[in-house]
Amino acid sequence: MREENAAATVDGNALAGLLAGVFEGDATMLVGVCAGCGAAAALAETIVEIDDTCAIARCRTCTHTLLTVLQDDESVRVVFGMLRELRRV
């Protein structure tokens, strides 16, 4: 999704509700490592492009897509992009 097509560009805290059914606890506190630039940060610190069906989390340092959350009436899917590692701190 291009930024101009997103309904909003927000920070990674917008992922909390979307990922609640996929990960136990607050997923925005998980630390991700970008495979593109090696930056490590909490998912809450990512840049998120979001609309009614999709949220794209991008690395704040290099803007690579870390993960995409797809949502419909029946399920939530997480598609991993340049996310090399995801860990609890």
N, C-alpha and C positions, 0 to 999 in steps of 0.2 A: 504494500500500500504506500503510495506517495503521500508525503505530508499534506499536500494540498487536498487530497482525497479523504484524509482522516477527519472525523467529526471533531476530534480534539487531540492536542498533543499535551500530555501531562507527565508527571513523574511516575516512577514504578509503584508507588502506593496504590495506584489504580488496579494493579494486578491482584491485590489481596482477596477481593471477593471472587474473582474469576478462578483463582488457584486454590481456594479453600477446599473444594471437593476433590482436588487432585493430590495435594500435599497436606500432611498433618501439621497443624500449627500455622503460624504466620509465615507464609512463603516469602514475603517481601524482606524478611530478615536473613534469608539464605544468601550466601555470598557466591557470586558467579565469577568465573574467569573467562575472559574473552579470548578465543583462539586466534583472533586477528592481531591484537596488540598486546595481549597479556595482562591488561588491566583487571584488577580484582575489586569488586564492589558489591554491596548488598543490592538485591533486585529493586529495592525501594529507590535506589539512586539512578536507575536506568531512565532513558527517555522512552515514553510509550505513546505510540500512535494508536488511537482507539476509535472504533465505531460500534454499531449495534452487534456485529457478529465476530469481530476480530480485534485483537490487541497485539501489537508488534512491539517487543521490548528491544531497544537498541543500546549498544554500548555508548556511554556518555563520552568516552575518549575518542573512539574512531568511527562511531555510528554503524558498525556492522550489526546485523540482526542476530540477537542472541537467542531469542525464542519467539514463537508465535502461538497465541492462544486463540483457538477457534471454538466458537460457541453456537449451538443451535438449540432448538426446543428440547432435545433429548440428551445431549451430551456436551462435554467439554473435552477438547483435544489439545495437547501441547505438542508442538512440532519444534524440535531443537535445531537451531542454526549453528552459529559460531560460538555456542556455549561449550567451552572445553571442560569445565568442571563446575559443580554446584555442591556447596557444603554448608553445614550448620556451623555457627561460630560459638 
